[in-house]
């Protein structure tokens, strides 16, 4: 059996995009990939992130997302930054084979009532899913 491809998703704190991406990759690729997530600093997962992921049958848990520096000793095949701040922070992972930067909207910036806020979380989730699906197609070729 081949070793799984190790992937670390990173975003700034509080928006849980990395946690959502981790769950989406696990659901899409199973044991083929080892998926981890980190924030620039450790942060709690907003309830909205868990709620919109549960809508598509993915449980991302409620434990805090680890900090990026918790992974300093681990080697990854891919480190994928999901925002500009994380992309800058990931420069310290230059030893890794592939550092990627994807743009994903920050759902925490959306103002409005609960439904409008959940809509922003769904947009982020669906954008991450699209990016992961496209990336998996490329990586598997």
N, C-alpha and C positions, 0 to 999 in steps of 0.2 A: 504494500500500500504506500502511496506517495504521501509525503508530509503535506499538511494543509498549508495553503498560502496564508501568511499572517498579515492582517490588515488592521491599522489603527486609524480610526476616524477622530478628528479633533475639531472642536468649535470653541468659541468664547463661552464664558460661563453663563448659565441660566437659561439657555434656549433649547437645550437637549437635542440639538440636531445630530450631534455625534451619536447619542444613545439611540435615536430613531434610525440612523443609518446602520448602526451595528445590528439592530433587530431586523431590519429589512434585508441585509446581506445574509444573516443566518437563515432567514426564511427562504430566500431565493437560492442559496447555494449549499446549505447544510454543512456537512463535514468537509467539503472541499476547501473551505476557508475557515480560518480562525479569526473571528472578528472581535475587536476591542474598541472601546470608546474612551475619550478623555476630554475634559475641559481644560482651558488654560489654567484654571484653578478648580478644585473640587467643588461641585455644586449639587444641590438637590434637583431632582427631576420634577419639573412642573406637572401638576395633575393633568393639564390639557394635553401634554405630550403623550402620557399614558392613555388618556381617553381616546385620542384619534388613532393611536396605534391599535388599541383594542378593537376599534371599529373594523379593522381589517384582519383581526385574529392574531395579532402579535403582541405579546406581553413583554414590555421593556423593564418591568420591575419598578420599584420605588427607591431603592438604595441610591445614595449619591453617586454621581458620575465621578470617577477618579480624576486627579490632577495629572496633567501632562508629565510632570517630573516623576510621577510614580512609575513611568515606563522607560526611564532613562537607561536602564540596564538590559532592556529587552530588544531584540533585533526583529524588525518587521520587513516584509517584502514590499509593502505599500504603506505610506503614511498619507492620508487624505485629509487636507484642511478644508473645512466647510465655510470659512469666512476669512476675510483679510487679516484679522487679528491672529487667528490660528495659523494662517500661512506664514506670517512673520515668526511666530513662536516655534513653528516646525523646522525652521532653519537649523536648529540644533540636532535634527535627525538626518543630517546630510550623509551619514554612513549608510543609510538605507538605500536599497536599489531604486526605488521609485517614490518620489514625493510629488503628489498631485494637489492641485487647488481647484475645487469646485465652488461655484457660487450657489448659495442657497439662502432664500430670504429668511430674515430673523422674525419669527412669529411674535416675539415679545414686543416688537415695536408697534404692533397693530393696536389702535385705540378702538373703543366701541363697546357694545354690549357683549355678553357671553357668546352669542352666536357668531358675531363678527370676529371675535377673538379665536373661536374654534375654527372658523373658516380659514384664518391665517395659518393655523397649525396644520390644517389639511393641505393647504397649498405647499407648505414646506415638506410635509410627508410625501406628497405626490411628486414633487420635484426631486426629492432624494431617491424615490423609487425609480423614476425615469433615468436619473443619472447612473444608478447602480445597475439597472437592466442594460443600459448602453455599454457601460464599462465591462460588465460580465461578458457581453458578446465579443468585445475586443480582446479581453484577456484570454478567453477560451479558444481563440483562433489559433 
